Amino acid sequence: MLEHIELFFKSIFIDNMVFAVFLGMCSYLAVSKKVATAVGLGAAVIFVLAVTVPLNWLLDKYLLQDGALAWLGPEYADYNLSFLSFILFIATIATMVQLVEIVVEKFSPSLYNSLGIFLPLIAVNCAILGGSLFMQAREIASFGLALNYGISSGIGWFLAILAIAAIREKIRYSNVPPPLRGLGITFIITGLMGIGFQSFGGMLTGGDEEPEEVGKTTVEKIPAKTKTIEEDQSTGREDKKTEEIDEKSVSYINVIKE
């Protein structure tokens, strides 16, 4: 359970598709002028990532990896179809995008018209393909984690485009310098938002135990050192006292002899 929670928050904030690796910037910049269109496209991206990442995990696990065809029989255990990853991943993504396009056109023609060409372009959106490729590269262990990663990555992209759309709607009434109007101020805001999202990296660091142990050992060692110093000083004082006593005894002996 803890692994799912960590992957969920990490995919949304720390490894955000837009702010961490700058994927899907084309749709992010073009469709973020209004909140309504940003919400529609963000919801479509969440759905496509939530479906394609787990499906591509199954393809990678049982078809594409080296030795993945062993379930068909021992004679297929030596086959390696990993060179087909890009083709099959894109085919899966294109199929899901076509399904989304049909559903949006059927139930929300206004949203379909406002999204325009960018809805079918989800099929070649690098954020969608990047989700499947990151899933494969990070060697996500289970189908549940792959589903979690797909949904959380989509939510991260949705939050990014929703936030920038809300800001761009309000910034129209701000006094932006002419050279920065349009994409200029949008890139600056995106960079500042990326810094803000990266600051969430401290959420998942529960504190290392090693520094605490080092601190404990140093605290324990300091009294020992002070004790040795005090012992050395005390022994030095005792040596001085014994030397003074010896000198006095020698002088007394000399006086008695005389």
Backbone as JSON, one array per atom type, in Angstrom:
{
  "sequence": "MLEHIELFFKSIFIDNMVFAVFLGMCSYLAVSKKVATAVGLGAAVIFVLAVTVPLNWLLDKYLLQDGALAWLGPEYADYNLSFLSFILFIATIATMVQLVEIVVEKFSPSLYNSLGIFLPLIAVNCAILGGSLFMQAREIASFGLALNYGISSGIGWFLAILAIAAIREKIRYSNVPPPLRGLGITFIITGLMGIGFQSFGGMLTGGDEEPEEVGKTTVEKIPAKTKTIEEDQSTGREDKKTEEIDEKSVSYINVIKE",
  "N": [[0.83, -1.21, 0.0], [1.93, 1.23, 0.8], [3.79, 1.55, -1.2], [2.17, 2.07, -3.42], [1.01, 4.53, -2.69], [3.27, 6.16, -2.54], [4.19, 6.04, -5.23], [2.0, 7.23, -6.46], [1.87, 9.96, -5.51], [4.42, 10.77, -6.2], [4.42, 10.58, -9.0], [2.55, 12.51, -9.68], [3.5, 15.01, -8.64], [6.43, 15.19, -8.29], [7.64, 13.78, -10.47], [6.29, 14.99, -12.58], [4.77, 15.08, -15.77], [4.84, 17.4, -17.35], [6.25, 19.44, -15.9], [8.57, 18.22, -14.96], [9.8, 16.6, -16.97], [9.03, 17.86, -19.26], [7.13, 16.97, -21.23], [4.53, 16.68, -23.65], [4.15, 19.35, -24.27], [3.18, 20.71, -26.48], [0.31, 20.44, -26.72], [-0.18, 21.38, -24.18], [0.53, 24.11, -24.28], [-1.07, 25.07, -26.37], [-3.78, 24.51, -25.88], [-4.42, 25.66, -23.52], [-5.67, 28.09, -23.11], [-8.22, 28.53, -22.24], [-10.13, 27.53, -19.42], [-12.17, 25.63, -19.61], [-11.74, 24.13, -22.0], [-9.23, 23.16, -21.31], [-9.82, 21.5, -19.14], [-11.38, 19.53, -20.42], [-9.52, 18.38, -22.28], [-7.57, 17.55, -20.46], [-8.97, 15.62, -18.96], [-9.39, 13.75, -20.98], [-6.74, 12.98, -21.47], [-6.09, 11.8, -19.0], [-7.8, 9.56, -19.09], [-6.83, 8.19, -21.37], [-4.14, 7.64, -20.63], [-4.63, 6.11, -18.34], [-5.69, 3.81, -19.43], [-3.96, 2.95, -21.51], [-1.36, 2.64, -20.4], [-1.52, 0.41, -18.47], [-2.37, -1.58, -20.36], [-0.2, -1.61, -22.15], [1.7, -2.45, -20.36], [0.92, -5.1, -19.95], [1.36, -6.07, -22.56], [4.12, -5.71, -22.72], [4.97, -7.36, -20.66], [4.08, -9.98, -21.27], [4.6, -10.38, -23.94], [6.62, -8.79, -25.24], [9.07, -8.64, -23.82], [12.32, -10.14, -23.27], [12.17, -13.55, -23.5], [9.51, -13.52, -22.81], [7.54, -14.94, -24.1], [7.42, -17.46, -23.08], [5.24, -18.6, -21.9], [3.79, -19.64, -23.98], [5.07, -21.93, -24.62], [8.02, -24.02, -24.25], [9.62, -23.85, -26.51], [9.37, -21.28, -27.42], [10.7, -19.68, -25.67], [13.09, -18.4, -26.14], [12.63, -16.23, -27.73], [12.73, -12.75, -28.54], [10.98, -9.94, -28.62], [11.28, -7.23, -28.26], [11.95, -5.19, -29.98], [9.64, -4.43, -31.19], [8.34, -2.69, -29.56], [7.79, 0.14, -29.74], [6.04, 0.25, -31.95], [3.82, -1.34, -31.18], [3.05, -0.07, -28.81], [2.32, 2.5, -29.73], [0.26, 1.78, -31.44], [-1.63, 0.78, -29.62], [-2.13, 3.14, -28.16], [-3.17, 4.82, -30.2], [-5.53, 3.47, -30.8], [-7.01, 3.75, -28.4], [-7.23, 6.54, -28.33], [-8.79, 7.06, -30.58], [-11.14, 5.89, -29.68], [-11.74, 7.61, -27.54], [-12.12, 9.98, -28.99], [-14.41, 9.37, -30.49], [-16.29, 9.05, -28.44], [-16.29, 11.62, -27.22], [-17.12, 13.23, -29.35], [-19.67, 12.23, -29.66], [-21.06, 12.72, -27.21], [-20.37, 15.3, -26.38], [-20.39, 17.63, -28.39], [-19.66, 20.34, -28.52], [-17.33, 20.54, -26.94], [-15.75, 18.86, -28.46], [-15.5, 20.35, -30.82], [-14.18, 22.61, -29.83], [-11.75, 21.58, -28.96], [-10.69, 20.67, -31.33], [-8.14, 19.93, -33.65], [-6.4, 19.0, -31.77], [-7.38, 16.96, -30.2], [-7.39, 14.41, -31.68], [-4.64, 14.48, -31.95], [-3.66, 13.6, -29.58], [-2.89, 11.02, -29.85], [-0.29, 11.09, -30.82], [0.89, 12.44, -28.84], [3.62, 13.2, -26.89], [3.64, 12.89, -24.14], [1.81, 10.85, -23.63], [2.92, 8.58, -24.92], [5.32, 8.68, -23.57], [4.56, 7.96, -20.96], [4.1, 5.16, -21.2], [6.63, 4.32, -22.04], [8.26, 5.13, -19.9], [7.14, 3.53, -17.94], [8.0, 1.05, -18.88], [10.8, 1.39, -18.81], [11.31, 1.84, -16.09], [10.65, -0.55, -15.04], [8.21, -1.41, -13.8], [6.56, -3.31, -11.36], [4.05, -4.66, -11.11], [0.66, -5.16, -12.36], [-1.21, -3.57, -11.06], [0.39, -1.46, -10.06], [1.16, -0.38, -12.49], [-1.3, 0.53, -13.48], [-1.83, 2.42, -11.49], [0.31, 4.17, -11.96], [-0.31, 5.1, -14.54], [-2.77, 6.47, -14.11], [-2.03, 8.4, -12.16], [0.0, 9.81, -13.5], [-1.52, 10.93, -15.56], [-3.21, 12.56, -14.01], [-1.33, 14.34, -13.0], [-0.54, 15.68, -15.39], [-3.01, 16.76, -16.04], [-3.46, 18.55, -13.85], [-1.38, 20.33, -14.35], [-2.03, 21.54, -16.87], [-4.51, 22.58, -16.22], [-3.89, 24.42, -14.2], [-2.21, 26.27, -15.55], [-4.01, 27.19, -17.46], [-5.95, 28.49, -15.9], [-4.38, 30.54, -14.85], [-3.62, 31.89, -17.19], [-6.06, 32.84, -18.05], [-6.63, 34.77, -16.11], [-4.43, 36.43, -16.33], [-4.78, 38.01, -18.46], [-5.84, 40.4, -17.7], [-3.79, 41.66, -16.51], [-0.91, 43.82, -16.28], [1.21, 43.09, -18.39], [4.51, 43.23, -19.66], [5.0, 44.26, -23.06], [6.92, 42.71, -24.71], [6.81, 40.23, -23.46], [4.3, 39.21, -23.63], [1.84, 36.68, -24.29], [3.28, 33.7, -25.35], [5.7, 34.14, -24.07], [5.41, 35.05, -21.32], [4.0, 32.85, -20.54], [5.85, 30.73, -20.67], [7.6, 31.58, -18.67], [5.96, 31.48, -16.38], [5.44, 28.76, -16.42], [7.99, 27.72, -15.87], [8.34, 28.7, -13.22], [6.24, 27.38, -11.95], [7.13, 24.77, -12.32], [9.38, 24.76, -10.64], [8.04, 25.06, -8.22], [6.55, 22.64, -8.12], [8.63, 20.78, -8.02], [9.53, 21.2, -5.47], [8.02, 19.6, -3.88], [9.41, 17.32, -3.53], [10.48, 16.85, -1.03], [8.44, 15.63, 0.35], [8.49, 12.86, 0.23], [10.79, 12.05, 1.44], [11.61, 10.52, 4.18], [13.45, 11.08, 6.12], [16.74, 10.35, 6.86], [18.39, 7.68, 8.51], [21.07, 7.45, 8.99], [22.49, 10.0, 9.36], [21.44, 10.64, 11.88], [22.5, 8.61, 13.45], [25.19, 9.16, 13.15], [25.25, 11.63, 14.39], [24.61, 10.85, 16.97], [26.8, 9.23, 17.64], [28.86, 11.09, 17.55], [28.05, 12.78, 19.57], [28.27, 11.07, 21.69], [30.97, 10.59, 21.68], [32.16, 13.01, 22.3], [31.96, 13.6, 25.16], [33.67, 11.56, 26.01], [36.11, 12.36, 24.94], [36.46, 14.77, 26.33], [36.65, 13.76, 28.84], [39.07, 12.35, 28.7], [40.77, 14.47, 28.25], [40.43, 15.9, 30.62], [41.39, 13.94, 32.35], [44.04, 13.8, 31.47], [44.86, 16.37, 32.15], [44.52, 16.27, 34.89], [46.31, 14.22, 35.57], [48.63, 15.46, 34.76], [48.73, 17.54, 36.61], [49.03, 16.05, 38.93], [51.52, 14.91, 38.41], [53.1, 17.2, 38.45], [52.75, 17.92, 41.09], [53.96, 15.73, 42.39], [56.55, 16.03, 41.47], [57.22, 18.47, 42.71], [57.06, 17.67, 45.39], [59.12, 15.76, 45.45], [61.34, 17.42, 44.95], [61.28, 19.04, 47.24], [61.71, 17.09, 49.22], [64.3, 16.23, 48.56], [65.75, 18.57, 49.07], [65.35, 18.81, 51.86], [66.72, 16.53, 52.71], [69.32, 17.14, 51.98], [69.78, 19.33, 53.68], [69.66, 18.07, 56.16], [71.86, 16.39, 55.97], [73.93, 18.21, 55.89]],
  "CA": [[0.0, 0.0, 0.0], [2.81, 2.39, 0.86], [4.4, 1.69, -2.52], [1.18, 2.7, -4.3], [0.87, 5.94, -2.3], [4.5, 6.85, -2.94], [4.18, 6.18, -6.68], [0.93, 8.15, -6.84], [2.26, 11.35, -5.27], [5.64, 11.06, -6.95], [4.08, 10.76, -10.42], [1.79, 13.76, -9.84], [4.22, 16.23, -8.29], [7.88, 15.21, -8.49], [7.92, 13.35, -11.84], [5.22, 15.5, -13.42], [5.1, 14.98, -17.19], [5.1, 18.72, -17.92], [7.21, 20.24, -15.17], [9.82, 17.49, -14.7], [10.44, 16.13, -18.21], [8.55, 18.73, -20.36], [6.45, 16.2, -22.26], [3.19, 17.15, -23.94], [4.14, 20.81, -24.24], [2.42, 21.26, -27.61], [-1.08, 20.58, -26.27], [-0.16, 22.19, -22.95], [0.57, 25.53, -24.63], [-2.08, 25.45, -27.35], [-5.17, 24.32, -25.41], [-4.51, 26.17, -22.15], [-6.14, 29.48, -23.1], [-9.48, 28.53, -21.51], [-10.19, 26.45, -18.43], [-13.11, 24.6, -20.05], [-11.06, 23.24, -22.95], [-8.14, 22.49, -20.59], [-10.41, 20.41, -18.36], [-11.76, 18.45, -21.34], [-8.34, 17.68, -22.78], [-6.92, 16.88, -19.32], [-9.73, 14.4, -18.66], [-9.1, 12.78, -22.05], [-5.38, 12.47, -21.25], [-6.16, 10.87, -17.87], [-8.41, 8.31, -19.54], [-5.94, 7.48, -22.3], [-3.01, 7.1, -19.86], [-5.11, 5.07, -17.43], [-5.98, 2.59, -20.19], [-2.84, 2.48, -22.34], [-0.2, 2.19, -19.6], [-1.68, -1.0, -18.07], [-2.38, -2.47, -21.52], [1.16, -1.76, -22.64], [2.42, -3.27, -19.37], [0.62, -6.5, -20.28], [2.07, -6.39, -23.79], [5.55, -5.8, -22.43], [5.23, -8.48, -19.74], [3.75, -11.29, -21.82], [4.85, -10.48, -25.38], [7.76, -8.06, -25.79], [10.32, -8.86, -23.1], [13.12, -11.32, -23.62], [11.64, -14.73, -22.84], [8.13, -13.32, -22.37], [6.66, -15.9, -24.77], [7.6, -18.8, -22.51], [3.93, -19.15, -21.57], [3.29, -20.38, -25.14], [5.78, -23.19, -24.71], [9.47, -23.85, -24.09], [10.28, -23.53, -27.79], [9.27, -19.84, -27.65], [11.33, -18.96, -24.56], [14.27, -17.64, -26.6], [12.23, -15.12, -28.6], [12.79, -11.41, -27.96], [10.24, -9.04, -29.51], [11.34, -5.87, -27.71], [12.07, -4.21, -31.06], [8.3, -4.03, -31.59], [7.72, -1.93, -28.46], [7.25, 1.42, -30.18], [4.91, 0.03, -32.86], [2.65, -1.83, -30.44], [2.62, 0.97, -27.87], [1.62, 3.55, -30.48], [-1.0, 1.2, -31.93], [-2.56, 0.77, -28.48], [-2.5, 4.54, -27.87], [-4.03, 5.31, -31.28], [-6.85, 2.83, -30.66], [-7.71, 4.39, -27.29], [-7.53, 7.92, -28.69], [-9.94, 7.01, -31.48], [-12.3, 5.63, -28.84], [-12.05, 8.86, -26.84], [-12.64, 10.94, -29.97], [-15.79, 8.99, -30.83], [-17.15, 9.31, -27.28], [-16.42, 13.07, -27.04], [-17.94, 13.76, -30.45], [-21.05, 11.79, -29.47], [-21.71, 13.26, -26.01], [-20.06, 16.72, -26.16], [-19.92, 18.19, -29.67], [-19.03, 21.64, -28.3], [-15.95, 20.28, -26.52], [-15.06, 18.28, -29.61], [-15.17, 21.43, -31.74], [-13.21, 23.5, -29.2], [-10.44, 20.92, -28.94], [-10.22, 20.67, -32.71], [-7.16, 18.95, -34.1], [-5.56, 18.52, -30.67], [-7.91, 15.72, -29.65], [-6.73, 13.26, -32.33], [-3.19, 14.56, -31.78], [-3.25, 12.9, -28.35], [-2.26, 9.77, -30.26], [1.15, 11.31, -30.98], [1.35, 13.26, -27.72], [4.79, 12.53, -26.29], [3.34, 12.54, -22.76], [1.13, 9.55, -23.63], [3.93, 7.57, -25.22], [6.31, 8.71, -22.49], [4.07, 7.17, -19.83], [4.34, 3.73, -21.45], [8.07, 4.07, -22.09], [8.77, 5.24, -18.53], [6.7, 2.31, -17.27], [8.88, -0.04, -19.31], [12.16, 1.64, -18.36], [11.38, 1.73, -14.63], [10.37, -1.95, -14.7], [7.12, -1.46, -12.8], [6.5, -4.73, -11.05], [2.74, -5.3, -11.16], [-0.39, -4.5, -13.15], [-1.8, -2.54, -10.22], [1.29, -0.3, -10.05], [1.09, 0.23, -13.82], [-2.56, 1.3, -13.5], [-1.6, 3.58, -10.62], [1.22, 5.1, -12.63], [-1.02, 5.73, -15.64], [-3.75, 7.44, -13.6], [-1.35, 9.5, -11.48], [0.66, 10.63, -14.52], [-2.56, 11.72, -16.2], [-3.65, 13.6, -13.08], [-0.28, 15.36, -12.99], [-0.66, 16.48, -16.61], [-4.27, 17.5, -15.91], [-3.24, 19.67, -12.93], [-0.49, 21.3, -14.99], [-2.73, 22.32, -17.89], [-5.58, 23.32, -15.56], [-3.3, 25.56, -13.5], [-1.74, 27.3, -16.49], [-5.19, 27.78, -18.11], [-6.54, 29.44, -14.96], [-3.49, 31.71, -14.76], [-3.66, 32.64, -18.45], [-7.33, 33.57, -18.11], [-6.54, 35.94, -15.22], [-3.31, 37.31, -16.68], [-5.22, 38.93, -19.52], [-6.15, 41.68, -17.09], [-2.57, 42.16, -15.86], [-0.08, 44.69, -17.1], [2.4, 42.33, -18.79], [5.31, 43.96, -20.65], [4.69, 43.79, -24.43], [7.75, 41.62, -25.24], [6.56, 38.96, -22.77], [2.92, 38.79, -23.77], [1.67, 35.45, -25.06], [4.06, 32.54, -24.94], [6.82, 34.53, -23.22], [5.02, 34.98, -19.92], [3.56, 31.47, -20.27], [7.04, 29.94, -20.37], [8.12, 32.01, -17.36], [5.07, 30.91, -15.36], [5.66, 27.3, -16.41], [9.23, 27.47, -15.13], [8.11, 28.93, -11.79], [5.4, 26.27, -11.47], [7.98, 23.59, -12.25], [10.16, 24.86, -9.4], [7.13, 24.79, -7.11], [6.22, 21.22, -8.07], [9.81, 20.03, -7.6], [9.72, 21.35, -4.03], [7.3, 18.52, -3.2], [10.3, 16.17, -3.37], [10.7, 16.59, 0.39], [7.33, 14.88, 0.96], [8.76, 11.42, 0.24], [12.01, 11.75, 2.17], [11.2, 10.37, 5.58], [14.56, 11.3, 7.05], [17.71, 9.27, 6.86], [18.81, 7.27, 9.85], [22.52, 7.53, 9.13], [22.93, 11.22, 10.01], [21.12, 10.61, 13.29], [23.48, 7.75, 14.11], [26.46, 9.89, 13.2], [25.13, 12.64, 15.43], [24.66, 10.19, 18.26], [28.16, 8.8, 17.94], [29.7, 12.25, 17.85], [27.69, 13.28, 20.9], [28.82, 10.15, 22.68], [32.42, 10.66, 21.69], [32.63, 14.28, 22.85], [32.27, 13.48, 26.58], [34.85, 10.71, 26.19], [37.29, 13.18, 24.69], [36.62, 15.73, 27.43], [37.14, 13.02, 30.0], [40.49, 12.08, 28.53], [41.49, 15.74, 28.44], [40.45, 16.17, 32.06], [42.3, 13.0, 32.98], [45.41, 14.23, 31.18], [45.18, 17.54, 32.95], [44.66, 15.87, 36.3], [47.57, 13.48, 35.73], [49.7, 16.45, 34.68], [48.8, 18.23, 37.89], [49.59, 15.12, 39.91], [52.96, 14.79, 38.14], [53.75, 18.41, 38.94], [52.77, 17.86, 42.55], [54.98, 14.75, 42.81], [57.87, 16.63, 41.24], [57.47, 19.44, 43.76], [57.32, 16.92, 46.63], [60.46, 15.18, 45.34], [62.33, 18.49, 45.11], [61.3, 19.43, 48.65], [62.33, 16.01, 50.0], [65.75, 16.26, 48.3], [66.32, 19.71, 49.79], [65.34, 18.46, 53.27], [67.78, 15.53, 52.92], [70.58, 17.89, 51.9], [69.91, 20.12, 54.91], [69.96, 17.14, 57.26], [73.24, 15.92, 55.82], [74.83, 19.29, 56.25]],
  "C": [[0.86, 1.26, 0.0], [3.49, 2.64, -0.49], [3.46, 2.38, -3.5], [1.05, 4.19, -3.98], [2.09, 6.73, -2.73], [4.55, 7.07, -4.44], [3.14, 7.2, -7.13], [1.38, 9.61, -6.68], [3.53, 11.72, -6.05], [5.34, 11.33, -8.42], [3.34, 12.07, -10.65], [2.69, 14.98, -9.68], [5.68, 16.2, -8.72], [8.24, 14.85, -9.93], [6.81, 13.79, -12.78], [5.66, 15.53, -14.89], [5.49, 16.33, -17.8], [6.27, 19.39, -17.23], [8.54, 19.54, -14.91], [10.54, 17.11, -15.99], [9.94, 16.88, -19.45], [7.99, 17.93, -21.53], [5.02, 16.71, -22.42], [3.06, 18.65, -23.96], [3.3, 21.41, -25.37], [0.97, 21.49, -27.21], [-1.18, 21.46, -25.04], [-0.2, 23.68, -23.27], [-0.6, 25.95, -25.5], [-3.5, 25.43, -26.8], [-5.37, 24.89, -24.01], [-4.95, 27.63, -22.1], [-7.45, 29.63, -22.34], [-9.53, 27.32, -20.58], [-11.08, 25.31, -18.92], [-12.44, 23.61, -21.01], [-9.91, 22.5, -22.27], [-8.66, 21.31, -19.76], [-10.78, 19.24, -19.27], [-10.56, 17.67, -21.85], [-7.62, 16.95, -21.66], [-7.63, 15.59, -18.94], [-9.48, 13.33, -19.71], [-7.71, 12.17, -21.87], [-5.36, 11.48, -20.08], [-6.72, 9.52, -18.31], [-7.46, 7.52, -20.43], [-4.75, 6.88, -21.56], [-3.45, 5.97, -18.94], [-5.38, 3.76, -18.14], [-4.73, 2.06, -20.89], [-1.65, 2.0, -21.51], [-0.38, 0.77, -19.09], [-1.71, -1.97, -19.25], [-0.98, -2.68, -22.08], [2.04, -2.52, -21.65], [2.17, -4.76, -19.65], [1.34, -6.94, -21.56], [3.57, -6.58, -23.53], [5.86, -7.04, -21.6], [5.08, -9.83, -20.44], [4.02, -11.43, -23.32], [6.2, -9.92, -25.8], [9.08, -8.36, -25.09], [11.04, -10.12, -23.57], [12.63, -12.52, -22.81], [10.2, -14.6, -22.4], [7.16, -14.33, -22.98], [6.8, -17.32, -24.23], [6.26, -19.44, -22.14], [3.29, -19.89, -22.74], [3.93, -21.76, -25.26], [7.27, -22.98, -24.61], [10.19, -23.5, -25.38], [10.24, -22.04, -28.11], [10.01, -19.01, -26.59], [12.5, -18.09, -25.01], [13.9, -16.45, -27.48], [12.29, -13.8, -27.84], [12.16, -10.43, -28.96], [10.26, -7.59, -29.02], [11.47, -4.8, -28.79], [10.71, -3.74, -31.58], [7.61, -3.13, -30.58], [7.06, -0.65, -28.96], [6.0, 1.22, -31.04], [3.67, -0.39, -32.09], [2.15, -0.8, -29.45], [1.81, 2.05, -28.59], [0.29, 3.03, -31.03], [-2.05, 1.16, -30.82], [-3.05, 2.18, -28.17], [-3.46, 5.08, -28.93], [-5.44, 4.73, -31.17], [-7.66, 3.51, -29.55], [-8.09, 5.84, -27.61], [-8.72, 7.98, -29.64], [-11.22, 6.74, -30.7], [-12.73, 6.89, -28.1], [-12.67, 9.88, -27.8], [-14.09, 10.64, -30.33], [-16.73, 9.33, -29.68], [-17.37, 10.82, -27.1], [-17.29, 13.68, -28.13], [-19.41, 13.4, -30.27], [-21.74, 12.54, -28.35], [-21.41, 14.74, -25.77], [-19.52, 17.32, -27.45], [-19.22, 19.55, -29.5], [-17.58, 21.48, -27.87], [-15.13, 19.7, -27.66], [-14.63, 19.37, -30.59], [-14.12, 22.37, -31.14], [-11.82, 22.89, -29.15], [-9.85, 20.84, -30.34], [-9.23, 19.55, -33.01], [-6.38, 18.34, -32.95], [-6.11, 17.26, -30.01], [-7.35, 14.5, -30.36], [-5.21, 13.29, -32.18], [-2.71, 13.97, -30.46], [-2.53, 11.61, -28.7], [-0.75, 9.92, -30.43], [1.68, 12.25, -29.91], [2.49, 12.53, -27.02], [4.56, 12.19, -24.83], [2.66, 11.17, -22.67], [2.12, 8.43, -23.89], [4.99, 7.52, -24.12], [5.86, 7.93, -21.27], [4.34, 5.69, -20.0], [5.84, 3.42, -21.46], [8.71, 4.19, -20.71], [8.36, 4.02, -17.71], [7.62, 1.15, -17.61], [10.29, 0.16, -18.78], [12.31, 1.46, -16.85], [11.04, 0.34, -14.13], [9.36, -2.05, -13.58], [6.69, -2.91, -12.62], [5.15, -5.38, -11.3], [1.77, -4.5, -12.01], [-1.03, -3.37, -12.35], [-0.93, -1.28, -10.16], [1.29, 0.4, -11.41], [-0.19, 1.05, -13.98], [-2.44, 2.56, -12.66], [-0.74, 4.63, -11.3], [0.52, 5.82, -13.79], [-2.0, 6.79, -15.16], [-3.05, 8.64, -12.98], [-0.6, 10.4, -12.47], [-0.34, 11.5, -15.27], [-3.07, 12.84, -15.3], [-2.61, 14.71, -13.0], [-0.33, 16.27, -14.2], [-1.92, 17.33, -16.57], [-4.11, 18.72, -14.99], [-2.38, 20.75, -13.57], [-1.26, 22.16, -16.0], [-3.89, 23.11, -17.28], [-5.03, 24.56, -14.86], [-2.87, 26.66, -14.46], [-2.92, 27.95, -17.21], [-5.85, 28.81, -17.19], [-5.7, 30.71, -14.86], [-3.58, 32.55, -16.04], [-4.99, 33.38, -18.62], [-7.27, 34.84, -17.26], [-5.47, 36.93, -15.68], [-3.66, 38.25, -17.82], [-5.46, 40.33, -18.97], [-4.95, 42.28, -16.36], [-1.77, 42.99, -16.85], [1.25, 43.97, -17.41], [3.19, 43.15, -19.79], [5.09, 43.4, -22.06], [5.6, 42.69, -24.94], [7.45, 40.25, -24.64], [5.13, 38.47, -22.93], [2.81, 37.55, -24.65], [2.5, 34.32, -24.49], [5.21, 32.9, -23.99], [6.49, 34.41, -21.75], [4.54, 33.58, -19.56], [4.74, 30.57, -19.93], [7.62, 30.31, -19.01], [7.28, 31.42, -16.23], [5.26, 29.4, -15.26], [6.93, 26.95, -15.65], [9.06, 27.64, -13.64], [7.23, 27.82, -11.19], [6.2, 24.98, -11.38], [8.84, 23.59, -10.99], [9.28, 24.54, -8.19], [6.79, 23.32, -6.99], [7.41, 20.39, -7.61], [10.05, 20.14, -6.1], [8.97, 20.28, -3.24], [8.18, 17.28, -3.02], [10.58, 15.86, -1.91], [9.59, 15.8, 1.05], [7.7, 13.41, 1.16], [10.06, 11.06, 0.93], [11.67, 11.71, 3.64], [12.3, 10.61, 6.57], [15.49, 10.12, 7.06], [18.13, 8.95, 8.28], [20.3, 7.45, 10.06], [22.99, 8.82, 9.77], [22.62, 11.24, 11.5], [22.12, 9.76, 14.05], [24.83, 8.44, 14.22], [26.42, 10.94, 14.3], [25.23, 12.03, 16.82], [26.09, 9.79, 18.62], [29.05, 9.98, 18.27], [29.36, 12.81, 19.23], [28.26, 12.38, 21.97], [30.33, 10.26, 22.79], [32.94, 11.94, 22.35], [32.89, 14.19, 24.35], [33.5, 12.62, 26.84], [36.12, 11.51, 25.98], [37.53, 14.17, 25.83], [37.13, 15.02, 28.67], [38.63, 12.75, 29.88], [41.32, 13.35, 28.72], [41.58, 16.08, 29.91], [41.38, 15.22, 32.79], [43.74, 13.37, 32.74], [45.8, 15.43, 32.01], [45.38, 17.17, 34.42], [45.96, 15.11, 36.53], [48.77, 14.42, 35.65], [49.87, 17.2, 35.99], [49.43, 17.33, 38.95], [51.1, 14.96, 39.71], [53.71, 16.01, 38.65], [53.85, 18.39, 40.46], [53.84, 16.89, 43.05], [56.38, 15.29, 42.59], [58.21, 17.66, 42.32], [57.78, 18.76, 45.09], [58.71, 16.31, 46.6], [61.53, 16.23, 45.54], [62.43, 18.92, 46.57], [61.98, 18.37, 49.51], [63.84, 15.99, 49.79], [66.4, 17.41, 49.05], [66.38, 19.45, 51.28], [66.48, 17.49, 53.59], [69.16, 16.21, 52.91], [70.83, 18.71, 53.17], [70.29, 19.25, 56.09], [71.39, 16.65, 57.18], [74.24, 17.0, 56.24], [74.82, 19.49, 57.77]]
}
